[in-house]
């Protein structure tokens, strides 16, 4: 029995590790590749925002489809195969409109697979007494390996190799997806549309909705950083390798937080964690906008553990404790949809901001983080219970 338990946790960790390794090799450097194709920062913002609009339209439907399958694993594998097929198009064509189309629909299927994987993993870890945060932390380790490896590769051979790295990462995701365990051994009874809506009706509670919107704003405050950080740092004569090290520092800090989240959750409720993340996020982006030196940047990057890691885990667990697992993938998809909706606006505006204000654009992200905190604060007036984890 012990052997089986270790096996399942290892397979989940393996998938998270390779999934985020592939993301780490691509996302931080995509804007550099777009620039090499002659794409402006404003259009780059549009490209990065476009998947979010598609996600808003389709992710909840994909999550609902996943809930009706005999096994969530099938949905995850399918999403990764579609993403590989789309990414391979760049091997043949990559004009501006090809980039917009492929990036949009690849992003749709990758983002759609995320909440399905989280819901499946949370279901398994709750039943088995495992620590989801530690399994998810392996994904962050994978991201670190990916961003450092890609930074070294691009320093040596140039950003022209971006497509090769992108496709290789997509292939790794497919292999890792096929290694996942079976989450549901038998088909669940098919729910009607009315039952599915009833399963996520709790999300309409004013307090819960305010918390989720606030968390989505906190996540969206990373929009400018996610797209333009490496481009901005290299514009300041920093090497791609050094920029990748800065990225990795933020994720190392995130891993440390995820590894210890269980003890944090026993002492502080999700909403208190989100309020703290809001204040830290506002300070992080304001100080980053001043264009600090390398040492100060290292310290600010370490705050990613709070601004992203704490925000993500607090909200995912907040939802998981309030929604039945039969609708878990769909409920997490609602959260993911709100995240992407706010992120779409953040990223789209970031393209214009970077063209107009360069690094000072971080100040807009500081305001967004504060707005997220205000939403969470307002939820305390909604009579929503706020227990801490047992």
Secondary structure as GFF3:
##gff-version 3
##sequence-region A 1 390
A	DSSP	alpha_helix	2	26	.	.	.	ID=ss1
A	DSSP	three_ten_helix	27	29	.	.	.	ID=ss2
A	DSSP	alpha_helix	30	36	.	.	.	ID=ss3
A	DSSP	alpha_helix	41	68	.	.	.	ID=ss4
A	DSSP	alpha_helix	72	87	.	.	.	ID=ss5
A	DSSP	three_ten_helix	88	91	.	.	.	ID=ss6
A	DSSP	alpha_helix	96	128	.	.	.	ID=ss7
A	DSSP	alpha_helix	132	157	.	.	.	ID=ss8
A	DSSP	three_ten_helix	159	161	.	.	.	ID=ss9
A	DSSP	alpha_helix	162	178	.	.	.	ID=ss10
A	DSSP	alpha_helix	193	199	.	.	.	ID=ss11
A	DSSP	three_ten_helix	201	204	.	.	.	ID=ss12
A	DSSP	alpha_helix	206	220	.	.	.	ID=ss13
A	DSSP	alpha_helix	223	235	.	.	.	ID=ss14
A	DSSP	alpha_helix	240	267	.	.	.	ID=ss15
A	DSSP	alpha_helix	270	288	.	.	.	ID=ss16
A	DSSP	alpha_helix	294	301	.	.	.	ID=ss17
A	DSSP	alpha_helix	304	304	.	.	.	ID=ss18
A	DSSP	pi_helix	305	310	.	.	.	ID=ss19
A	DSSP	alpha_helix	311	320	.	.	.	ID=ss20
A	DSSP	three_ten_helix	325	327	.	.	.	ID=ss21
A	DSSP	alpha_helix	328	357	.	.	.	ID=ss22
A	DSSP	three_ten_helix	358	361	.	.	.	ID=ss23
A	DSSP	alpha_helix	362	378	.	.	.	ID=ss24
A	DSSP	three_ten_helix	379	381	.	.	.	ID=ss25
###
